[in-house]
Amino acid sequence: GYVFSCQEVYLELKRQNDDLFRWCHARKSMFQLPTAEVLREIGALAARFPWLAAQSKARLNRADPFVIAHAKLSS
């Protein structure tokens, strides 16, 4: 098995600075930078769901569009 997540998830977890973040920090290599394909998908998501982009800019759930884009492209 191979597990990965996106760097934005890591950054959200870093703000919490708890046991989960420390576990993830020890496995930092599993957090990937977004590809051009992921960034294009995020743009399409933002166009279709403007509230999601607004939420991301407010940093409330900044990782959400990245997670959704990765999931959509992986299916």
C-alpha positions, 0 to 999 in steps of 0.5 A, a space after each residue: 500500500 501507498 498512502 499520500 496526502 497533499 501539502 495543504 493538509 500538512 499545513 492545516 495539521 501544523 496549525 494544531 501542533 498536536 500528536 497527529 501533527 507530530 506523527 505526520 511530521 515524522 512522515 512528511 514525505 507522504 505530503 505531496 506538492 500539487 501537480 498542474 493537473 490538481 491545480 487545474 481541478 481546483 480551478 474548476 472546483 472554485 468556478 463551480 463552487 465559489 463558496 469553497 474557494 472563499 472558504 479556502 482564502 479565509 484559511 478555514 479549510 484551506 486543504 479541502 479543495 486539494 483533497 477533493 481534487 486529488 480524490 476526483 483525479 484518483 477515481 
